């Protein structure tokens, strides 16, 4: 081997760099272990300990020191499934952005196009493109984007804006740029909010041009608080309010009108006279009112006063809102009140007539106008700080700019003279509505008070300082993983890695003897390089990523197996050891097969990386890095050890006394049995397709259909069917509950309100889940049930949400990923082998494998003891199967090509049979390696990836079969008679 010294130099250099990079991870883990031991079971004490040594030197390399903070930032980043934390994808509303750019245009074509784009949005299509398509269809040339009442408004005119003379195509370019600017603005606002939140190593990134932003917060635990922080638009407004005596007549009239539609005629309960008087009189509580049939008043828990119209239960707000939106109810408002806007406060707790604590929200009526604009917007706020009010309660103080100060002085002056109130509204929720008792307030300083805790005031000040989002940001996908579940995943991943590594090493030594030891040393170095690269470039390690590493153990020795099998052939042909090694490492030996096989791996891995999201990208990335490092160590590092042996003892045989004659002189007629294999495979394919399309279908996970899933740990074993029935009754829609691993752990899936986005909906689902399961947790509060914390053993360990819009994208991407992988491999093989028949044989085998795996999942998902869902992990498994199936097929095809070029005697069928038989040892050995590591992961890798691993396990077995009994027979059957005749004539003359 030439340049051996250079290779040694680079190998040593890579090893040293890898050890250097990994040292930070080892030191960081040791410091965390010390902190945990110091704190015992107190997570707060542990956190304070780590904060206290943040700037203390913990790593001394002699020439430089590193503080704990520096070490922590250089360690291998663990994904949320290992570290615990929260991952969300936010969808910036392009519809809101377009409305804002058009100054809320009332143009009917514009608004219909917005509605059509929303209704007809397809998977993997951007809202903006659908809007342009809808606008073109609706306008029919009569209306232009650059019309003055749409985008050629005052705010968009000028340099770089919309000119009224622009064509639609020209206007589209400007609109696209403005939308991108809005998304960038939203990204910066979210980045600033997150930076001030104080999470270690947060990750935030824009996802292409979709208007989506990915946010990962490792170690974050307070689910509701973080979702509120991310999803809050921070639309601060100041409104004048109506007083109860001003709006009371309307409420009474509305209550009477609602009786006609809401009270059944069969009801004969006495109606309390003068209900409105009861509402407005402080001496009577709501219990008196509830004696009558009053659709509106019956829902009042306690009477209000001043700007508060009454106290209601949070669950009744949707009903009240629906009442007030009815045209026949709104018409009852006085002429000067037609633009009144009814809003609610944030929930608070009061004591009812029986002195019991009840959660309520307050109802307010804001003084609106034709444009639905507030008296003053929050854009005038220049600074906000969390503080405490005069009573020592948490509050937020604000400072306004000069223009805001003047408007605030006018507004407070008017409220003082009219004895009115000013509601401070954030994201359409009233936080407080104080009166003004000491005259106009000058200077522009004000304060938001209410039923806050300290964390809420810090977050509120944070979002006000960061600024408002240019449009609503809805959480369309989220994953919450508790730290205890993350540690369990790490333990499972470590166990499967160690066991898989040992089994591979044992087999290589058993089968190849001393050469097996050399392969194992190369494998060990491969793992060092793999982790070193991940640490150097800041790649994130996930649980599927660990699966990718374990798979790398199998693929890393694949190149060694190909080389060793070729070397044995050369030795049997009478060559010396040095000649056999040189030939096996040559292009016409093993190298061409290795390159072809690994190119198919790289192609499928790249497609998986492009189309995958989250942990699946981690799996693909680890796989791609593993391919590169394993090729380097298998081809170059193992060669160094082999050359040392040749220069010394020269006793390598690439086998042991037991395996010496395995698969030698093996002559099985694979082509002869093709009729039987065709019949068997056809039956399997037909049964699979019938099951998929007509009988069982497939168990589509929330990735494909949308929904919410919760991994819930109970204090005792539970009956999944009973829990499913209880949750279905609570949610009013079917809820699925399946055992996940042990009998005290369930995977709960619901599609309840999955088409509705917003923090309030997410919290509602969490609250319903807790309320329905509370009897199983007598000593667990809502916060402990939902939120994550160190040492958590019961409650929600993991939660995820996939919105309906993003599930369509995931499904579309999955289809394209599988079809794209097959198409790319077809083209590569056609270019490499220069005959389309090779590509057809390979694709026939791949299609057979994919249908086979889908069929197994369709037939078995209802009764298997683990989950067999169609999700992103399953698609990753399918693509991996495609890659490995191609690997086996390419090795056989390469040998066929070699024999055709060479002097092999016999018919074309004889050449193909000989090709399969002479590569059978390599095919079965590689497949066995893969089966060993996959079985290891299946047994020890953890419940969450068991279905994912099972798909690959079945796929590898079926892929090996199809490489031998489908791909090559299809090749034989499609090669023309003339080509066969020419090949056979050439070999007769040789």
C-alpha positions, 0 to 999 in steps of 0.5 A: 500500500502506497503512502502508508506513512501519510495514512498513519499520520492522518489516522493518529492525527484524527485519533488525537483530535477525536480524543481531544473533542470527546474529553469535553464530554467526559469532563462535563459528565463527570462534573454532572455526576459530582453535582448529582452526588452533592445534591442527592435527590434535590434537582434545585440544589444540583442546578445551583451547584452547576451554576456556581461552578459555571466559570470555574476551571474544570479541565486543565490541559497544561497549555490551556484551561477550560471552565465548566461553561466552556466544557459544557458547550463543547460536549456532544449535544444530546437530542431531546429523546436522550436529554429530555426537553421540549421540541416544537415547530411553529407555523408563522401564519402567512395569512396574517402576514398577507393581511397585514401587508394589505392593511386588512384589505376588504377586497372580496377577491383578496379575501376569497383567495385567502380562504381558498388557500387555507381550504386547499392547502396540500402537503408540501405546498406553501401557503403563499404559492396556494394564495397566488394560485387562488388569486389568479383563479378568482381575479380572472384578470379583473383584479390585480395584486398591485391594486390600491385597495390590496397591496399598493397601499401607502405602507407598501408603496415607495422604493422596493415596494409595490407600484400600482403599475406592477403586473401580478408576477412583479408584485409576487416577487415583492410580496415574497420578499416582504413575507420572508422579511416577516418570517425573519422578524419572527425568527429574531423575536423568538430567538430573543425570547428564548435567549432570555428564557435561560435554557442551555444550548437552545436550537432555533432554525427556520425550515426552508421557505415554509414559514416554519421555525423549529425550536429545541429546548433541551432540559426545559420542563415547564410545558405550558409556560414554554408553549405560552412563551413561544406561541404568544404573539405579544400583541399589547393593547390598551382599550377603554371599557364599558361599565356594567351599568352601561352594558347591562341592558344589552345583557338582559335583552340577550338573555331573554332572546336566548331563551327562545332558542336555548330553553326547551319547551318541556322545561317548566322550572320557574323563571326568576323575575328581574334576572338583570336586576339580580345580575347587577345587584351586589346583594344577590349572588349567582345562585339566586339567578340560577333558579331560573331558565336563563341561558346567559345568567345561569352561567354566571358564578359571581356578579361583577362590578365596574368594568367586570360584567361577571365571573364565569367558568373557563369551560363556558367561554366558548358558549358565551362567545358563540352567543355574542357572535349571533347576528340576532344577539348583536343587533340588541346592542345600543347604537353607540355600542355596535362595535363592542368587543367582548373579551375575557381575563386570564383565569383566576381563583375566587371563593364562591357563595359556599366559600369554596375555591373556584377557577373563573374568568372575568368578562369585559366589554371593550369600546371598539370602533369600525376598524376594531382598533384599540385606543393605543397599541403596545408598539409604544412600549420601549422597556418592560421589567418584572417588578412588584406592585404596592401590595408586594404582588408580582407586576410588570412596569412599562416605559413608553416612547414620547408619542405613547406618553402623550396618548397615554396621558390623554387616555388616562385623563379621559378615564379620570373625568368619566370615571372609566376604566382602561383594560390592558390586553395582551394577546386578546386577554385582559390582564387588568382594567384599572380605573384612574383616580388621581388625574391624567398620568404623564411621563409614559410609565405604567404598570400591568398587575393581575394574578401573576406569579414571578415566572409569569411576570419575567416571561411577560417582560421578556416577550414585551422587550423582544417585541411582538411577532408579525403574525400568530405563531401556532405550534403545529408539532411538538414533542415533550420528553421527560429527563427520566425517559431520556436517561432510560433511552441512554441506558438502553442505547448504551446496552445495545451498543456494547452488546452489539459491538461484542457480538460483532467482534466475537463473530469476526474472530470466530470466522476470520481468525487473526484477520478478524482481530484486525477488523475489530481494531479498525472497528474500534477506531471507527467508533472513536472517529465517528464520535469525534466528528460528531463532537467536533461539528456539534452534531446532535446525538439522538436515540435513532442516532444511537441505532445508526451507530449500532448499525454502523457496527454491522456495515463497518465490517462489511468492507472487511468481509468483502476484502477478506472473502476476495483474499480467500479466493485469491489464495485458493487460486494459488497466489501468495499472501502478499499477491492475494492481499494486493489483488483483493484491495485492487479496483478489480478485486473488492474495491469496485464492489465496495464503492458500488455498495456504499454509493447506494448507502450514501444515496439512500442516507442522503435522501433520508437526511433531506426528507427526514425531520428531527431524530430521523435526520440524526439517524441519517447523519450518523449513518452517513458519517459512519459510512465515511469513517468505516470505509476509511478504517476498513480499507486503510487501517485494517490494511496497515495491520495486514501489511505488518503481518505480511512483513512479519509472520505472514501467517494470515489465512482469513479463516479459522480451522472451523470455517476454512471450508465453509461455502467452498465448492458450493454449487446451488442452481438459484436460477433453476428454482426461480419459478418456485421463488416467483410463485412464493413472492407473488403470493406474498405480494398479493396477500400483502396488497390485499391486506393493505388496501382491502382488509387491515390497512396500515396503522398510521401514526400521528405523523401521517394523520395528525394527533396527540400522543402521550406516554403515561406511566401509572402508579400501578398496572392498568387495563388499557381498554378501561382507560381508553373508554374513560378517556373517550368519554372525557374527550367526547371522541375516540381515544386509543390507549395501548400498553407500551412495554409494561402494564403500568405504561400506556401510549395514549393517542387522540385527535381531539381538536387537532385541527385547532392550533394555539396554546389554549387548546394544548392546555385544554387537552392536558387538563382534560387528560389529567382530569380523566386520569386523576383517580389513578394519581391521588397524590399527584398535582396537574403540574407534576402530572404534565411537566417534566422534572428530574426523577419523574416516575409517574405521569406524562413522560413524553408527549407529542403533537403533530398538526393536520397541516404538517402531517400532510407534509410528512406523508408527502415527503415520505412518499417522495423519499421512498420513490426518490431513493428507488429512482436514484438507485435505478439511475446509478445502477444503469449508469454503473452497469450500462444496462437497464436490466441490472437496474430493473432487477435491483428495483424489482427486488427493492419493490418486493422488499418494501411490499413484504415489510408493509404486508407484515406490518399490515397483517400483524399490527393488531396483535403484536406486543409492540407498536407497528405504526406507519410514521417517520421512523418506519419510513427511515427503516424502509429507506435503510432496507432499500440501501441494504437490499441494494448492497447485497444485490450490487455485490452479486451484480459486480461479480456477474459483470466480472465473470462476463468480462473474464473467461468464465465458461458456460451459459449465461445462467451458469455465469449468474449461478457461479456469481451468486455461489462465489459471493454467498459467503459474503452475502450471508456474513454481512446479513448475519452481522446486520441481523445480530446488531438489529436483534441486539437493538430489538431486545435492548434498544428500548420500547420506543424504537422496537417497531422501527428496528423490527421493520429493518430486521424483517427487511434485511432478511427479506432483502437477502432473499430477494438479492438471491432469488428475485434480482438475479432471476429478473436480470436473467429473464430480461437480458435479450437472447442476442446479448446472452448469445454474444456473451456465451460465444465470447466465452466459448472462444476464450 
